[in-house]
Amino acid sequence: MAGGGKVSARQKMINMMYLVLTALLALNVSKEIIKAFNLIENSLDNSTKNIVQKNTAVLGSLVKTAAENKAAAAAVAYCNQVQSTSKALIDRLNAIKNELLLRSGDQKDPKMGRKQEPEAMLVKGGVAELAQGDNMEVHGNYFMKENGGKNGTDLQDAINKARKDMLGIMQKASNDPVLAASPETKKMLMERMKAIEEKTSLYANNATNSSGTEQTWVSMYLEHSPLAGVFAMLSKVENDSRSMEAEVMQALAESVNAADYKFDKLIPVVSASTSAVLTNQTYEANILLAAYNSKAQMVVTVNGRPIEVVDGVGKYKVTSASPGSQKYKVGIQVPKPNGGGSDNYETEAEYSVFAPQAAISADELNVVYVGLPNPISVSVGGVDPKNVSVTATGGGVSLRANKPGSYNAIIPTRNGNECMINVTAKLPDGRTVSMGSKKFKVRNVPRPVFKAGSVGFSGPISLAAMKVQANAVAALDNFVYDGVKYDVLSYRFTCIGRRTNGPKIQVVNGSSLAPISAFLKMLGPGDLIQFDQIKVIGPDKVPKFLDNVGGSVN
Protein backbone atom coordinates (compact mmCIF):
# COMPACT_ATOMS: atom_id res chain seq x y z
CA MET A 1 0.00 0.00 0.00
CA ALA A 2 1.11 3.57 -0.62
CA GLY A 3 2.47 5.58 2.26
CA GLY A 4 2.39 9.33 2.78
CA GLY A 5 2.85 11.97 0.11
CA LYS A 6 0.91 12.83 -3.00
CA VAL A 7 -0.83 9.83 -4.57
CA SER A 8 -2.28 9.82 -8.11
CA ALA A 9 -5.96 9.10 -8.72
CA ARG A 10 -4.96 5.91 -10.56
CA GLN A 11 -2.86 4.71 -7.60
CA LYS A 12 -5.71 5.49 -5.20
CA MET A 13 -8.02 3.34 -7.32
CA ILE A 14 -5.46 0.50 -7.37
CA ASN A 15 -5.12 0.74 -3.58
CA MET A 16 -8.88 0.60 -3.15
CA MET A 17 -9.15 -2.45 -5.46
CA TYR A 18 -6.41 -4.17 -3.43
CA LEU A 19 -8.38 -3.58 -0.22
CA VAL A 20 -11.54 -4.98 -1.78
CA LEU A 21 -9.65 -8.04 -3.10
CA THR A 22 -8.10 -8.66 0.32
CA ALA A 23 -11.55 -8.47 1.92
CA LEU A 24 -12.96 -10.93 -0.63
CA LEU A 25 -10.10 -13.33 -0.05
CA ALA A 26 -10.71 -13.13 3.68
CA LEU A 27 -14.39 -13.94 3.18
CA ASN A 28 -13.59 -16.94 1.02
CA VAL A 29 -11.43 -18.83 3.54
CA SER A 30 -13.43 -22.04 3.94
CA LYS A 31 -14.37 -23.63 7.25
CA GLU A 32 -12.57 -26.80 6.19
CA ILE A 33 -9.26 -24.92 5.83
CA ILE A 34 -9.69 -23.30 9.25
CA LYS A 35 -10.40 -26.70 10.83
CA ALA A 36 -7.34 -28.16 9.09
CA PHE A 37 -5.15 -25.39 10.53
CA ASN A 38 -6.53 -26.11 14.00
CA LEU A 39 -5.73 -29.83 13.58
CA ILE A 40 -2.19 -28.96 12.46
CA GLU A 41 -1.77 -26.63 15.47
CA ASN A 42 -2.88 -29.40 17.84
CA SER A 43 -0.63 -31.99 16.18
CA LEU A 44 2.40 -29.70 16.46
CA ASP A 45 1.58 -28.91 20.10
CA ASN A 46 1.36 -32.64 20.93
CA SER A 47 4.64 -33.30 19.13
CA THR A 48 6.28 -30.48 21.09
CA LYS A 49 5.09 -31.99 24.38
CA ASN A 50 6.69 -35.33 23.42
CA ILE A 51 9.99 -33.60 22.60
CA VAL A 52 9.91 -31.79 25.96
CA GLN A 53 9.46 -35.14 27.75
CA LYS A 54 12.44 -36.63 25.91
CA ASN A 55 14.58 -33.56 26.68
CA THR A 56 13.66 -33.90 30.35
CA ALA A 57 14.73 -37.56 30.29
CA VAL A 58 18.09 -36.72 28.66
CA LEU A 59 18.79 -33.98 31.20
CA GLY A 60 17.67 -36.26 34.07
CA SER A 61 20.20 -38.93 33.05
CA LEU A 62 22.96 -36.32 32.96
CA VAL A 63 22.01 -34.89 36.36
CA LYS A 64 22.20 -38.34 37.97
CA THR A 65 25.76 -38.71 36.70
CA ALA A 66 26.91 -35.11 37.31
CA ALA A 67 27.69 -35.65 41.00
CA GLU A 68 30.41 -38.18 40.11
CA ASN A 69 31.55 -36.85 36.75
CA LYS A 70 32.80 -33.32 36.05
CA ALA A 71 32.18 -33.61 32.29
CA ALA A 72 28.54 -34.53 32.94
CA ALA A 73 28.21 -31.55 35.31
CA ALA A 74 29.56 -29.25 32.57
CA ALA A 75 27.12 -30.76 30.06
CA VAL A 76 24.23 -30.10 32.47
CA ALA A 77 25.22 -26.43 32.70
CA TYR A 78 25.28 -26.06 28.89
CA CYS A 79 21.98 -27.94 28.59
CA ASN A 80 20.40 -25.49 31.03
CA GLN A 81 21.62 -22.59 28.87
CA VAL A 82 20.14 -24.23 25.76
CA GLN A 83 16.80 -24.75 27.47
CA SER A 84 16.78 -21.14 28.70
CA THR A 85 17.44 -19.88 25.16
CA SER A 86 14.68 -22.02 23.72
CA LYS A 87 12.29 -21.06 26.53
CA ALA A 88 12.87 -17.34 25.92
CA LEU A 89 11.77 -17.72 22.31
CA ILE A 90 8.79 -19.91 23.22
CA ASP A 91 7.70 -17.42 25.92
CA ARG A 92 7.72 -14.72 23.23
CA LEU A 93 5.64 -16.93 20.90
CA ASN A 94 3.12 -17.62 23.66
CA ALA A 95 2.93 -13.91 24.50
CA ILE A 96 2.18 -13.12 20.85
CA LYS A 97 -0.53 -15.81 20.77
CA ASN A 98 -2.00 -14.39 23.97
CA GLU A 99 -2.05 -10.87 22.52
CA LEU A 100 -3.70 -12.02 19.28
CA LEU A 101 -6.29 -13.99 21.30
CA LEU A 102 -7.13 -10.86 23.26
CA ARG A 103 -7.46 -8.74 20.13
CA SER A 104 -9.62 -11.28 18.32
CA GLY A 105 -11.75 -11.98 21.41
CA ASP A 106 -13.32 -9.65 23.93
CA GLN A 107 -10.11 -7.66 24.63
CA LYS A 108 -10.25 -8.85 28.26
CA ASP A 109 -9.89 -12.61 28.49
CA PRO A 110 -7.63 -14.53 26.04
CA LYS A 111 -9.85 -17.57 26.49
CA MET A 112 -12.54 -15.74 24.54
CA GLY A 113 -10.24 -15.74 21.52
CA ARG A 114 -11.17 -19.41 21.06
CA LYS A 115 -14.62 -20.88 20.51
CA GLN A 116 -16.37 -22.11 23.64
CA GLU A 117 -18.78 -24.68 22.16
CA PRO A 118 -17.81 -28.39 22.57
CA GLU A 119 -17.70 -29.09 18.82
CA ALA A 120 -14.89 -26.52 18.45
CA MET A 121 -12.57 -28.89 20.36
CA LEU A 122 -11.48 -31.03 17.39
CA VAL A 123 -8.74 -32.81 19.39
CA LYS A 124 -9.42 -34.04 22.92
CA GLY A 125 -7.09 -32.34 25.37
CA GLY A 126 -5.90 -29.87 22.71
CA VAL A 127 -6.88 -26.29 21.92
CA ALA A 128 -10.23 -25.27 20.43
CA GLU A 129 -10.71 -23.54 17.11
CA LEU A 130 -10.14 -19.79 17.12
CA ALA A 131 -13.21 -17.59 17.43
CA GLN A 132 -11.99 -15.60 14.43
CA GLY A 133 -9.85 -18.18 12.66
CA ASP A 134 -10.53 -16.58 9.27
CA ASN A 135 -9.58 -13.04 10.42
CA MET A 136 -7.01 -11.43 8.07
CA GLU A 137 -6.56 -8.07 9.80
CA VAL A 138 -5.70 -8.57 13.50
CA HIS A 139 -2.26 -10.11 12.93
CA GLY A 140 -1.62 -7.99 9.83
CA ASN A 141 -1.88 -4.85 11.94
CA TYR A 142 0.11 -6.38 14.82
CA PHE A 143 3.04 -7.63 12.74
CA MET A 144 3.19 -5.15 9.85
CA LYS A 145 1.75 -1.79 10.93
CA GLU A 146 2.15 -1.17 14.66
CA ASN A 147 5.37 0.71 15.46
CA GLY A 148 6.31 0.53 11.80
CA GLY A 149 6.21 -3.27 11.76
CA LYS A 150 8.52 -3.62 14.77
CA ASN A 151 6.54 -6.55 16.22
CA GLY A 152 7.15 -8.56 13.06
CA THR A 153 10.85 -7.72 12.69
CA ASP A 154 11.43 -8.39 16.41
CA LEU A 155 9.89 -11.86 16.08
CA GLN A 156 11.94 -12.65 12.99
CA ASP A 157 15.12 -11.48 14.74
CA ALA A 158 14.26 -13.50 17.88
CA ILE A 159 13.87 -16.73 15.87
CA ASN A 160 17.21 -16.30 14.13
CA LYS A 161 18.89 -15.21 17.38
CA ALA A 162 17.65 -18.35 19.21
CA ARG A 163 19.23 -20.55 16.54
CA LYS A 164 22.53 -18.66 16.64
CA ASP A 165 22.60 -18.64 20.45
CA MET A 166 22.07 -22.42 20.71
CA LEU A 167 24.82 -23.00 18.16
CA GLY A 168 26.99 -20.57 20.11
CA ILE A 169 26.48 -22.64 23.27
CA MET A 170 27.72 -25.69 21.38
CA GLN A 171 30.73 -23.68 20.23
CA LYS A 172 31.54 -22.78 23.86
CA ALA A 173 31.07 -26.40 24.92
CA SER A 174 33.54 -27.56 22.25
CA ASN A 175 36.17 -25.31 23.88
CA ASP A 176 35.33 -26.26 27.46
CA PRO A 177 38.52 -27.62 29.15
CA VAL A 178 36.49 -30.18 31.14
CA LEU A 179 33.79 -31.34 28.74
CA ALA A 180 35.97 -31.27 25.62
CA ALA A 181 39.24 -32.29 27.21
CA SER A 182 39.90 -34.91 24.52
CA PRO A 183 40.36 -34.11 20.79
CA GLU A 184 37.79 -36.79 20.04
CA THR A 185 35.10 -35.00 22.05
CA LYS A 186 35.96 -31.60 20.55
CA LYS A 187 35.76 -33.03 17.03
CA MET A 188 32.44 -34.73 17.74
CA LEU A 189 30.86 -31.52 19.08
CA MET A 190 32.08 -29.45 16.12
CA GLU A 191 30.77 -31.99 13.61
CA ARG A 192 27.41 -32.21 15.34
CA MET A 193 27.15 -28.42 15.55
CA LYS A 194 27.65 -28.17 11.78
CA ALA A 195 25.13 -30.95 11.13
CA ILE A 196 22.53 -29.33 13.40
CA GLU A 197 23.00 -25.95 11.72
CA GLU A 198 22.36 -27.52 8.30
CA LYS A 199 19.43 -29.63 9.48
CA THR A 200 17.43 -27.30 11.75
CA SER A 201 14.23 -25.68 10.52
CA LEU A 202 14.56 -22.81 13.02
CA TYR A 203 15.10 -20.15 10.35
CA ALA A 204 13.15 -16.98 9.57
CA ASN A 205 14.89 -15.62 6.48
CA ASN A 206 13.58 -13.26 3.81
CA ALA A 207 12.99 -14.79 0.39
CA THR A 208 12.39 -13.77 -3.20
CA ASN A 209 8.75 -14.04 -4.29
CA SER A 210 7.40 -15.01 -7.73
CA SER A 211 7.73 -11.43 -9.01
CA GLY A 212 11.46 -11.42 -8.26
CA THR A 213 11.34 -8.98 -5.34
CA GLU A 214 12.51 -9.66 -1.81
CA GLN A 215 9.73 -10.35 0.72
CA THR A 216 10.18 -10.51 4.48
CA TRP A 217 9.59 -13.76 6.35
CA VAL A 218 6.77 -12.12 8.31
CA SER A 219 5.02 -10.88 5.17
CA MET A 220 5.40 -14.19 3.34
CA TYR A 221 4.26 -16.55 6.12
CA LEU A 222 2.14 -14.48 8.51
CA GLU A 223 0.69 -11.33 6.94
CA HIS A 224 -1.43 -12.97 4.23
CA SER A 225 -2.54 -16.08 6.14
CA PRO A 226 -5.79 -16.34 8.10
CA LEU A 227 -5.40 -16.07 11.88
CA ALA A 228 -5.72 -19.87 12.23
CA GLY A 229 -2.76 -20.28 9.85
CA VAL A 230 -0.70 -17.80 11.90
CA PHE A 231 -1.28 -19.83 15.08
CA ALA A 232 -0.28 -23.03 13.26
CA MET A 233 2.92 -21.32 12.02
CA LEU A 234 3.78 -20.05 15.53
CA SER A 235 3.29 -23.61 16.84
CA LYS A 236 5.63 -24.85 14.11
CA VAL A 237 8.31 -22.36 15.21
CA GLU A 238 7.92 -23.61 18.80
CA ASN A 239 8.24 -27.21 17.57
CA ASP A 240 11.35 -26.29 15.56
CA SER A 241 12.88 -24.62 18.63
CA ARG A 242 12.23 -27.65 20.84
CA SER A 243 13.59 -29.97 18.13
CA MET A 244 16.83 -27.97 17.88
CA GLU A 245 17.01 -27.87 21.67
CA ALA A 246 16.73 -31.69 21.66
CA GLU A 247 19.48 -32.06 19.04
CA VAL A 248 21.90 -29.80 20.94
CA MET A 249 21.19 -31.44 24.32
CA GLN A 250 21.60 -34.88 22.80
CA ALA A 251 24.99 -33.90 21.38
CA LEU A 252 26.07 -32.50 24.76
CA ALA A 253 24.96 -35.70 26.50
CA GLU A 254 26.87 -37.86 24.02
CA SER A 255 29.98 -35.73 24.46
CA VAL A 256 30.24 -36.85 28.08
CA ASN A 257 31.28 -40.34 26.99
CA ALA A 258 32.61 -39.54 23.54
CA ALA A 259 35.99 -40.94 24.60
CA ASP A 260 35.55 -43.66 27.24
CA TYR A 261 32.84 -42.84 29.77
CA LYS A 262 29.61 -44.93 29.80
CA PHE A 263 26.32 -44.21 31.57
CA ASP A 264 24.69 -46.68 33.92
CA LYS A 265 21.26 -46.25 32.34
CA LEU A 266 20.38 -45.74 28.72
CA ILE A 267 17.21 -44.41 27.10
CA PRO A 268 16.16 -44.68 23.46
CA VAL A 269 15.57 -41.32 21.78
CA VAL A 270 13.99 -40.58 18.38
CA SER A 271 14.91 -37.09 17.21
CA ALA A 272 13.56 -35.40 14.08
CA SER A 273 13.83 -31.86 12.74
CA THR A 274 10.05 -31.76 12.41
CA SER A 275 7.18 -34.16 13.01
CA ALA A 276 4.88 -32.69 10.35
CA VAL A 277 5.70 -33.10 6.65
CA LEU A 278 3.89 -32.60 3.37
CA THR A 279 2.96 -35.47 1.07
CA ASN A 280 5.91 -36.62 -1.07
CA GLN A 281 8.32 -34.83 1.28
CA THR A 282 11.00 -36.99 2.92
CA TYR A 283 10.68 -37.58 6.65
CA GLU A 284 14.09 -37.97 8.29
CA ALA A 285 14.85 -39.01 11.88
CA ASN A 286 17.93 -39.81 13.98
CA ILE A 287 17.44 -42.85 16.22
CA LEU A 288 20.03 -43.13 19.00
CA LEU A 289 20.71 -43.83 22.68
CA ALA A 290 21.20 -40.81 24.89
CA ALA A 291 24.80 -40.42 26.07
CA TYR A 292 26.01 -43.72 24.58
CA ASN A 293 29.50 -44.20 23.10
CA SER A 294 29.40 -43.60 19.38
CA LYS A 295 31.89 -46.46 18.90
CA ALA A 296 29.44 -49.02 20.30
CA GLN A 297 28.53 -51.72 17.79
CA MET A 298 24.79 -51.37 18.26
CA VAL A 299 22.05 -52.62 15.93
CA VAL A 300 19.06 -50.39 15.21
CA THR A 301 15.83 -51.72 13.66
CA VAL A 302 12.65 -50.02 12.47
CA ASN A 303 9.58 -52.27 12.35
CA GLY A 304 11.93 -55.25 12.68
CA ARG A 305 14.22 -54.29 9.76
CA PRO A 306 17.85 -53.18 10.35
CA ILE A 307 18.79 -49.67 9.24
CA GLU A 308 22.16 -47.99 8.66
CA VAL A 309 24.05 -46.97 11.81
CA VAL A 310 26.65 -44.18 11.54
CA ASP A 311 28.66 -43.20 14.66
CA GLY A 312 26.07 -44.71 16.94
CA VAL A 313 23.15 -42.99 15.20
CA GLY A 314 20.52 -44.90 13.26
CA LYS A 315 19.63 -43.18 10.00
CA TYR A 316 15.95 -43.64 9.08
CA LYS A 317 14.44 -42.05 5.98
CA VAL A 318 11.02 -42.67 4.46
CA THR A 319 8.91 -40.79 1.91
CA SER A 320 5.22 -40.59 2.77
CA ALA A 321 2.88 -40.44 -0.22
CA SER A 322 -0.42 -40.22 1.66
CA PRO A 323 -1.61 -37.99 4.51
CA GLY A 324 -2.32 -39.27 8.01
CA SER A 325 -0.60 -40.45 11.18
CA GLN A 326 2.46 -42.68 10.64
CA LYS A 327 3.75 -44.87 13.49
CA TYR A 328 6.84 -47.06 13.64
CA LYS A 329 8.59 -49.24 16.23
CA VAL A 330 12.26 -48.81 17.07
CA GLY A 331 14.53 -51.48 18.52
CA ILE A 332 18.12 -50.90 19.71
CA GLN A 333 20.51 -53.70 20.66
CA VAL A 334 23.65 -52.60 22.53
CA PRO A 335 26.64 -54.72 23.66
CA LYS A 336 27.10 -54.67 27.44
CA PRO A 337 30.16 -52.77 28.66
CA ASN A 338 31.69 -55.91 30.13
CA GLY A 339 31.15 -57.92 26.97
CA GLY A 340 28.55 -60.16 28.58
CA GLY A 341 25.86 -60.23 25.92
CA SER A 342 23.73 -57.26 24.97
CA ASP A 343 20.87 -55.09 26.24
CA ASN A 344 17.74 -54.48 24.18
CA TYR A 345 15.69 -51.28 24.17
CA GLU A 346 12.41 -50.55 22.39
CA THR A 347 10.25 -47.51 21.79
CA GLU A 348 7.65 -46.17 19.39
CA ALA A 349 7.62 -42.97 17.34
CA GLU A 350 4.95 -41.17 15.37
CA TYR A 351 4.78 -38.37 12.85
CA SER A 352 1.96 -36.77 10.89
CA VAL A 353 1.77 -36.23 7.14
CA PHE A 354 -0.34 -33.34 5.90
CA ALA A 355 -1.41 -32.69 2.35
CA PRO A 356 -0.81 -29.12 1.14
CA GLN A 357 -3.93 -27.07 1.78
CA ALA A 358 -5.46 -25.40 -1.28
CA ALA A 359 -8.98 -24.01 -1.81
CA ILE A 360 -9.84 -24.13 -5.52
CA SER A 361 -13.41 -23.46 -6.61
CA ALA A 362 -14.80 -23.52 -10.14
CA ASP A 363 -18.56 -23.77 -9.56
CA GLU A 364 -19.50 -23.91 -13.23
CA LEU A 365 -17.31 -26.99 -13.80
CA ASN A 366 -18.44 -29.13 -10.86
CA VAL A 367 -20.20 -31.72 -13.01
CA VAL A 368 -20.67 -35.50 -12.85
CA TYR A 369 -21.93 -37.40 -15.90
CA VAL A 370 -24.45 -40.22 -16.17
CA GLY A 371 -22.87 -43.56 -17.01
CA LEU A 372 -19.25 -42.46 -16.40
CA PRO A 373 -16.90 -43.45 -13.51
CA ASN A 374 -16.48 -39.81 -12.40
CA PRO A 375 -13.26 -39.71 -10.27
CA ILE A 376 -13.41 -37.77 -7.00
CA SER A 377 -10.54 -37.30 -4.52
CA VAL A 378 -11.16 -36.28 -0.90
CA SER A 379 -8.62 -35.47 1.82
CA VAL A 380 -8.88 -33.82 5.23
CA GLY A 381 -5.69 -32.20 6.53
CA GLY A 382 -4.38 -33.93 9.66
CA VAL A 383 -6.79 -36.89 9.46
CA ASP A 384 -5.86 -40.39 8.30
CA PRO A 385 -7.78 -41.09 5.04
CA LYS A 386 -9.00 -44.35 6.62
CA ASN A 387 -10.94 -42.22 9.14
CA VAL A 388 -12.60 -40.08 6.47
CA SER A 389 -16.12 -41.02 5.34
CA VAL A 390 -17.57 -39.76 2.03
CA THR A 391 -21.22 -40.11 0.99
CA ALA A 392 -23.36 -38.84 -1.90
CA THR A 393 -26.99 -37.67 -1.79
CA GLY A 394 -29.33 -36.75 -4.63
CA GLY A 395 -29.15 -37.09 -8.39
CA GLY A 396 -29.12 -40.89 -8.34
CA VAL A 397 -25.39 -40.82 -7.51
CA SER A 398 -23.59 -43.58 -5.61
CA LEU A 399 -19.91 -43.71 -4.60
CA ARG A 400 -17.51 -46.57 -5.18
CA ALA A 401 -14.26 -46.46 -3.18
CA ASN A 402 -11.01 -47.21 -5.03
CA LYS A 403 -8.55 -46.57 -2.21
CA PRO A 404 -8.44 -44.24 0.81
CA GLY A 405 -9.20 -40.74 -0.47
CA SER A 406 -10.18 -41.85 -4.00
CA TYR A 407 -13.72 -42.57 -5.24
CA ASN A 408 -15.78 -42.97 -8.41
CA ALA A 409 -19.17 -41.27 -8.57
CA ILE A 410 -21.51 -43.64 -10.46
CA ILE A 411 -24.90 -42.59 -11.91
CA PRO A 412 -26.70 -45.57 -13.49
CA THR A 413 -29.95 -43.61 -13.87
CA ARG A 414 -30.23 -39.86 -13.55
CA ASN A 415 -32.59 -38.70 -10.79
CA GLY A 416 -32.41 -34.93 -10.59
CA ASN A 417 -30.01 -32.22 -11.69
CA GLU A 418 -27.77 -31.95 -8.61
CA CYS A 419 -26.06 -34.07 -6.00
CA MET A 420 -24.09 -33.40 -2.80
CA ILE A 421 -20.78 -35.01 -1.83
CA ASN A 422 -20.60 -35.03 1.98
CA VAL A 423 -17.42 -35.54 4.04
CA THR A 424 -17.14 -36.51 7.72
CA ALA A 425 -14.05 -37.45 9.74
CA LYS A 426 -13.50 -39.55 12.83
CA LEU A 427 -11.21 -37.61 15.17
CA PRO A 428 -8.64 -39.13 17.57
CA ASP A 429 -11.01 -38.60 20.49
CA GLY A 430 -13.65 -40.81 18.83
CA ARG A 431 -16.00 -38.04 17.71
CA THR A 432 -17.29 -37.92 14.12
CA VAL A 433 -17.33 -34.36 12.76
CA SER A 434 -18.68 -32.99 9.47
CA MET A 435 -15.90 -31.54 7.31
CA GLY A 436 -18.23 -29.97 4.74
CA SER A 437 -20.15 -30.72 1.55
CA LYS A 438 -19.75 -29.90 -2.15
CA LYS A 439 -22.54 -29.50 -4.72
CA PHE A 440 -22.14 -31.10 -8.15
CA LYS A 441 -24.33 -30.81 -11.24
CA VAL A 442 -25.63 -34.06 -12.74
CA ARG A 443 -25.58 -34.06 -16.54
CA ASN A 444 -25.97 -36.54 -19.39
CA VAL A 445 -23.02 -37.08 -21.67
CA PRO A 446 -23.59 -34.76 -24.70
CA ARG A 447 -24.82 -36.26 -27.95
CA PRO A 448 -21.99 -37.19 -30.30
CA VAL A 449 -21.64 -36.13 -33.95
CA PHE A 450 -21.63 -38.68 -36.79
CA LYS A 451 -18.52 -38.75 -39.00
CA ALA A 452 -17.34 -40.96 -41.84
CA GLY A 453 -13.95 -41.70 -40.32
CA SER A 454 -12.28 -38.32 -40.09
CA VAL A 455 -14.69 -36.68 -42.54
CA GLY A 456 -17.26 -34.42 -40.91
CA PHE A 457 -20.43 -32.93 -42.41
CA SER A 458 -20.43 -29.39 -41.07
CA GLY A 459 -18.88 -28.02 -44.27
CA PRO A 460 -17.81 -29.14 -47.73
CA ILE A 461 -17.71 -32.95 -48.05
CA SER A 462 -14.57 -34.38 -49.65
CA LEU A 463 -15.51 -37.42 -51.77
CA ALA A 464 -11.86 -38.42 -52.14
CA ALA A 465 -11.38 -38.40 -48.36
CA MET A 466 -14.53 -40.45 -47.78
CA LYS A 467 -13.39 -43.19 -50.17
CA VAL A 468 -10.36 -44.01 -47.96
CA GLN A 469 -12.22 -44.12 -44.62
CA ALA A 470 -12.78 -47.54 -43.00
CA ASN A 471 -15.41 -46.96 -40.31
CA ALA A 472 -18.08 -44.53 -39.25
CA VAL A 473 -17.60 -42.96 -35.82
CA ALA A 474 -19.70 -41.06 -33.25
CA ALA A 475 -17.32 -38.33 -32.12
CA LEU A 476 -17.43 -36.22 -28.94
CA ASP A 477 -15.32 -33.28 -30.11
CA ASN A 478 -13.98 -31.03 -27.32
CA PHE A 479 -15.68 -33.00 -24.53
CA VAL A 480 -13.82 -32.32 -21.24
CA TYR A 481 -13.94 -35.96 -20.12
CA ASP A 482 -11.17 -38.05 -21.70
CA GLY A 483 -11.73 -41.63 -22.84
CA VAL A 484 -15.52 -41.49 -23.39
CA LYS A 485 -16.52 -43.51 -26.47
CA TYR A 486 -19.72 -44.05 -28.49
CA ASP A 487 -20.03 -47.01 -30.88
CA VAL A 488 -22.01 -46.88 -34.12
CA LEU A 489 -24.56 -49.77 -34.17
CA SER A 490 -26.17 -49.12 -37.57
CA TYR A 491 -26.94 -46.46 -40.16
CA ARG A 492 -28.69 -45.94 -43.53
CA PHE A 493 -26.84 -44.44 -46.49
CA THR A 494 -28.63 -42.73 -49.41
CA CYS A 495 -27.02 -41.17 -52.48
CA ILE A 496 -28.19 -39.76 -55.82
CA GLY A 497 -26.09 -38.61 -58.71
CA ARG A 498 -25.71 -38.43 -62.44
CA ARG A 499 -24.54 -42.07 -62.65
CA THR A 500 -26.72 -43.72 -60.02
CA ASN A 501 -29.94 -44.03 -62.09
CA GLY A 502 -31.98 -42.68 -59.21
CA PRO A 503 -31.51 -42.93 -55.44
CA LYS A 504 -29.32 -45.70 -54.05
CA ILE A 505 -30.01 -46.87 -50.48
CA GLN A 506 -27.91 -49.12 -48.25
CA VAL A 507 -28.74 -50.11 -44.65
CA VAL A 508 -25.61 -51.09 -42.71
CA ASN A 509 -25.41 -52.96 -39.38
CA GLY A 510 -22.24 -51.93 -37.57
CA SER A 511 -19.83 -49.10 -38.27
CA SER A 512 -18.05 -50.34 -41.40
CA LEU A 513 -18.08 -48.07 -44.47
CA ALA A 514 -17.16 -50.94 -46.78
CA PRO A 515 -20.84 -51.69 -47.75
CA ILE A 516 -21.19 -48.21 -49.32
CA SER A 517 -17.82 -48.09 -51.09
CA ALA A 518 -19.34 -49.21 -54.41
CA PHE A 519 -21.84 -46.34 -54.29
CA LEU A 520 -19.10 -43.82 -53.49
CA LYS A 521 -17.27 -44.83 -56.69
CA MET A 522 -20.38 -43.91 -58.71
CA LEU A 523 -20.50 -40.35 -57.36
CA GLY A 524 -18.95 -37.17 -58.64
CA PRO A 525 -18.76 -33.48 -57.68
CA GLY A 526 -22.17 -32.03 -56.92
CA ASP A 527 -23.85 -35.36 -56.22
CA LEU A 528 -25.82 -35.75 -52.97
CA ILE A 529 -25.34 -38.12 -50.03
CA GLN A 530 -27.14 -38.61 -46.70
CA PHE A 531 -26.65 -40.67 -43.53
CA ASP A 532 -29.78 -41.19 -41.42
CA GLN A 533 -31.30 -43.65 -38.97
CA ILE A 534 -27.91 -43.48 -37.22
CA LYS A 535 -28.03 -45.65 -34.09
CA VAL A 536 -25.24 -45.43 -31.45
CA ILE A 537 -24.58 -46.62 -27.92
CA GLY A 538 -22.45 -44.94 -25.23
CA PRO A 539 -21.27 -45.37 -21.62
CA ASP A 540 -24.84 -45.37 -20.29
CA LYS A 541 -25.58 -48.48 -22.46
CA VAL A 542 -28.79 -46.85 -23.78
CA PRO A 543 -29.05 -46.89 -27.64
CA LYS A 544 -29.93 -43.53 -29.19
CA PHE A 545 -30.34 -42.01 -32.68
CA LEU A 546 -28.22 -39.13 -33.99
CA ASP A 547 -29.23 -36.30 -36.30
CA ASN A 548 -29.14 -36.87 -40.04
CA VAL A 549 -26.06 -35.59 -41.85
CA GLY A 550 -25.15 -35.16 -45.50
CA GLY A 551 -24.90 -32.76 -48.41
CA SER A 552 -23.21 -32.44 -51.78
CA VAL A 553 -19.74 -33.88 -52.35
CA ASN A 554 -16.84 -32.23 -54.11
Summary of the structure (lengths in Angstrom):
residues: 554
radius of gyration: 34.3
end to end distance: 65.2
largest distance: 118.8
contacts: 1731
relative contact order: 0.09
helix: 37%
strand: 29%
